Amino acid sequence: MRRALPARARPGTEAFEELLTESYAEAWHYLDQWAIHGQALFAINALVQKQSKASAPTLVTATPPMPKAAAASSAARRWCA
């Protein structure tokens, strides 16, 4: 919108007010759509969040024990390094 303004257009001038009115007119459709459907989007988001928390796998914090041969070789590598 600002790029379309002539250099002399300042707030309060006719050129500025015309472009501002045009911008507001274009926005009404989107504002109406948000007013009509916005609550549904919030409801969908809340459901998805609830389902993802309910079906999320629990994290395993303990690591499985190392096989004895691997434990011995890694200990030897640490000692030699």
C-alpha positions as CSV (number, residue, x, y, z in Angstrom):
1,M,0.0,0.0,0.0
2,R,2.8,2.4,0.9
3,R,4.5,1.9,-2.4
4,A,1.3,3.0,-4.2
5,L,1.2,6.3,-2.4
6,P,2.3,9.4,-4.2
7,A,5.1,11.3,-2.5
8,R,2.7,14.1,-1.5
9,A,0.2,11.7,0.2
10,R,0.3,12.1,4.0
11,P,-2.2,11.1,6.6
12,G,-5.2,13.4,6.3
13,T,-4.8,14.1,2.6
14,E,-7.3,12.9,0.0
15,A,-4.9,10.6,-1.8
16,F,-3.9,8.9,1.5
17,E,-7.5,8.5,2.6
18,E,-8.6,7.0,-0.7
19,L,-6.0,4.3,-0.5
20,L,-6.7,3.6,3.1
21,T,-10.4,3.2,2.4
22,E,-9.6,0.9,-0.5
23,S,-7.3,-1.2,1.8
24,Y,-10.0,-1.4,4.5
25,A,-12.6,-2.5,1.8
26,E,-10.3,-5.3,0.7
27,A,-9.8,-6.5,4.3
28,W,-13.5,-6.8,5.2
29,H,-13.9,-10.1,3.4
30,Y,-11.0,-11.7,5.3
31,L,-12.1,-10.3,8.6
32,D,-15.6,-11.7,8.0
33,Q,-14.2,-15.1,7.2
34,W,-12.1,-15.1,10.4
35,A,-15.1,-14.0,12.4
36,I,-17.2,-16.9,11.0
37,H,-14.6,-19.7,11.0
38,G,-11.9,-18.6,13.5
39,Q,-13.5,-20.4,16.5
40,A,-13.5,-23.6,14.5
41,L,-9.7,-23.3,13.9
42,F,-9.1,-22.9,17.6
43,A,-11.2,-25.9,18.3
44,I,-9.4,-28.0,15.7
45,N,-6.0,-26.9,17.1
46,A,-7.1,-27.8,20.7
47,L,-8.2,-31.3,19.6
48,V,-4.9,-31.9,17.8
49,Q,-2.9,-30.8,20.8
50,K,-5.0,-33.0,23.1
51,Q,-4.7,-36.0,20.8
52,S,-0.9,-35.6,20.3
53,K,-0.4,-35.5,24.1
54,A,-2.6,-38.6,24.6
55,S,-0.9,-40.6,21.9
56,A,2.7,-39.4,22.5
57,P,5.0,-42.3,23.4
58,T,6.7,-42.1,26.7
59,L,10.4,-41.3,26.6
60,V,12.8,-44.0,27.7
61,T,15.6,-42.4,29.8
62,A,17.6,-45.5,30.7
63,T,20.0,-46.9,28.1
64,P,20.1,-50.6,27.5
65,P,23.2,-52.4,29.0
66,M,26.1,-52.8,26.7
67,P,27.1,-56.4,25.7
68,K,30.2,-57.6,27.7
69,A,32.5,-57.8,24.7
70,A,31.7,-54.2,23.6
71,A,32.1,-52.9,27.2
72,A,35.5,-54.5,27.5
73,S,36.8,-53.2,24.2
74,S,35.5,-49.7,24.8
75,A,37.2,-49.6,28.2
76,A,40.4,-50.8,26.6
77,R,40.1,-48.0,24.0
78,R,39.6,-45.4,26.7
79,W,42.6,-46.7,28.7
80,C,44.9,-46.7,25.6
81,A,43.8,-43.3,24.3
